[in-house]
């Protein structure tokens, strides 16, 4: 069973979906640590309720990204973390963390990358009057949402779509798909979904 750390910055709904699937036995992993860069974020309460160890930090307390990422790496090493799972972590991962966990950092993004990378992908899609959006799960590299794609699932944007309705549809996919893909990757080393295969 792999030890994983979840990185989150806000509400943590994907974090909760992962917790629920671990508890249900559908995701074979041990959540060793929550890393959060926003003291007071609701994801911290979710971790407390689930008995998951937490490392919360304020980036402003550190001289540089390299400094706080070095501290994160120390926490991950202490917790025996093998994989880093980004679930609403609103910071670009820097070289310090990438070097330690190269090829073992995953992210989920609410669009069909490479379309609409970065912040507010839902708003970007609506502003562009796109016909489709969806979810992308990918490995993390040194760019913004540019790492190798593992799997994507799309959702139609209706003519009367609102931000709230599109967000609900996307989150419904995220909460099902992320734990499913994590289980495949962590237990078998490969992902097979909708006739797409990515081997790690």
C-alpha positions, 0 to 999 in steps of 0.5 A: 500500500502506497503512502500518499500526501494530499496537497490542498488549498481550500475546501478540499472536496476532492480530498474528501472524495479520496478519503471516502474511497480509501475508507470504502476500500475502493482506493488502496492507499494510505493518506499519510499527510495533508499539506495546506498552504492556507491556514484556516482552509476547510480542508484542514477540518476534513483532515482533522475529522479523518485523523489525518496528520497535517502540515499547514504553512504560510508561504509568507513566513519563508524567504522563498519558495525553495525554503518552504518546499524544503520544509515540505520535503522534510515533512513528506520524508518523515511521513514516508510519503511516496506519491504527492497528489495535488487536489486543489493546491493553488501553487505551482510546484517548484524545482525543490519538490519536483526534484524529490518526487519527479514522476510521482506528482499528480494533479487534477484540472477542471478543463480539457488541457491544454485548453484553459490552464491555470486559475478559473478554468470554468470561467475561462471556458464559459467566457470562450463560449466553449462547447465542451469542458471536462477534467484532466488528470496529469503528471506534474512538470515545471509548467502550468498544467503542462505535464503528461496527460494520464486521462481526460473526461469531457462534459458538454457545456449547455447553452444555458450553462451557469458557472455553478451548474458547470462546476457541479458537473465537473466536480461530479466527474472529479470526485469519481475519476480521481480516486479511480485513476489513483487506485489503478496507478498506485496498485498496477502502475498503469491506467486504463480508462475509456480505451486510453492507457498510460503506463508509469 
